[in-house]
Amino acid sequence: MDGLNYLTVAYLGMIAGIAIWTWTVVTRSKSIEARLAAVEASVGVSASDADAIAKKVDE
């Protein structure tokens, strides 16, 4: 394999790797957001009140 072909394959491999990593991060983010919403719903806290409650706990 000459240098240009090697560089092309490596470049396409990096793009594919970044795409897979991005897809994984987005999927995990959606999963975490859904779990957080479920916890807030089970505790009975709305998302807008969550920050105020966290500040009271820190005091």
N, C-alpha and C positions, 0 to 999 in steps of 0.2 A: 504494500500500500504506500503510495507516495505521500509526500507531506501535505498536499492540499486535500486529498481525500481523508487523511487522518484528522486533519483540522476540522473538516466538515462534519465528520462523524462525532468528534468530541464536542463540537458546538451544538449539534442537534441533541446529543446526550445531555448536555447541561440544560438546555431548554426544557427537555422532557423531565429532568430531575426537578427543576424549579416549578414546573407545572404540577407535578405530583405532590410536591411539598406544599404548594399553595392550596391545592384541593384538600389536602389533609388538614391544614390549619383552619380553613373555612368550615369544614365538616365538624371539627372539634369545637370550634367557636359556636356553631349553631347548637350542638349538643349541650355545651355548658350553659348557653343562654336558656335553653328549654329546661334544664335541670334547675337553674336558678329561679326561673319563673314558677316552677312547681313548688320549690321550697317556700318562696314568698307567698304563694297561694295557700299552702298548708299552714303556714304560721299566721296568715291573715294580714299580711303587710303588703301595701301597694308599693310599686317600684318608686314612686315619688317620695314616700315616707321612709324608705329604707335608709337613706343617707342620714336623716335626722335621728333615727334610732341608733345607728352606728356611732354617731357623735356622742349620744348620751351614755352609751356603754363604755366609751373610752374615758369618760370623766371620772 
